[in-house]
Amino acid sequence: QGASAVAERVRERLASFRFLAAEGLNVRLTVSVGVATLPEAALSAEALIEAADAAMYRVKDRGKNGIATAAVPADI
């Protein structure tokens, strides 16, 4: 829950900021974040990164600009 809350604050902050405004541009960014935790979503660092990556792509598939938590595998 803590990691998801931090990710949401980062997402909101980036979404509200206008980049390059001083140069007369209005550039906005969105963020797609996948959250995974040890040992709930994975048992190794490599598996943790893969779980977070899969969660991030679920966000992108839904239209981007959001947060998803990695699914807990049945074998953990």
C-alpha positions in Angstrom: 0.0 0.0 0.0 2.9 2.4 0.8 4.5 1.9 -2.6 1.2 2.4 -4.4 0.6 5.6 -2.4 4.1 7.0 -3.3 3.5 6.0 -7.0 0.2 7.9 -7.0 1.7 11.0 -5.5 4.5 11.0 -8.2 1.9 10.3 -10.9 -0.3 13.2 -9.7 2.6 15.6 -9.3 4.0 14.9 -12.8 0.5 15.2 -14.4 0.0 18.6 -12.8 3.4 20.1 -13.8 3.8 22.0 -17.1 7.3 21.3 -18.5 9.0 24.0 -20.6 6.4 26.6 -19.6 9.2 29.3 -19.5 9.9 28.6 -23.1 6.2 29.1 -24.0 5.4 25.4 -24.3 2.9 23.3 -22.4 4.4 19.9 -22.1 2.7 17.4 -19.8 3.8 13.9 -18.8 1.9 10.9 -17.7 3.2 7.9 -15.8 2.5 4.2 -15.9 3.7 2.4 -12.8 3.9 -1.2 -11.9 4.3 -2.0 -8.2 5.6 -5.3 -6.9 6.8 -6.3 -3.5 9.0 -9.1 -2.0 8.0 -11.8 -1.1 4.4 -11.3 -2.0 4.8 -11.0 -5.8 8.2 -12.6 -6.3 11.0 -14.5 -4.5 14.0 -13.0 -6.3 15.1 -9.6 -7.6 14.7 -10.7 -11.2 11.2 -12.0 -10.6 10.3 -8.8 -8.8 11.3 -6.7 -11.7 9.4 -8.9 -14.1 6.3 -8.7 -11.9 6.5 -4.9 -11.7 7.1 -4.7 -15.5 4.0 -6.9 -16.2 1.9 -4.7 -13.9 3.1 -1.6 -15.7 2.1 -3.0 -19.0 -1.4 -3.7 -17.6 -1.6 0.0 -17.0 -0.5 0.8 -20.5 -3.0 -1.7 -21.9 -5.8 0.1 -20.0 -4.8 3.5 -21.5 -1.7 4.6 -19.6 -1.4 7.1 -16.8 -2.0 4.9 -13.8 -0.8 2.4 -11.3 -1.2 -1.4 -11.1 0.0 -3.8 -8.4 1.6 -7.1 -9.4 -0.6 -10.1 -9.1 0.5 -12.6 -6.4 1.5 -15.9 -8.1 -0.4 -19.0 -6.8 2.9 -20.8 -6.2 4.3 -18.4 -3.6 
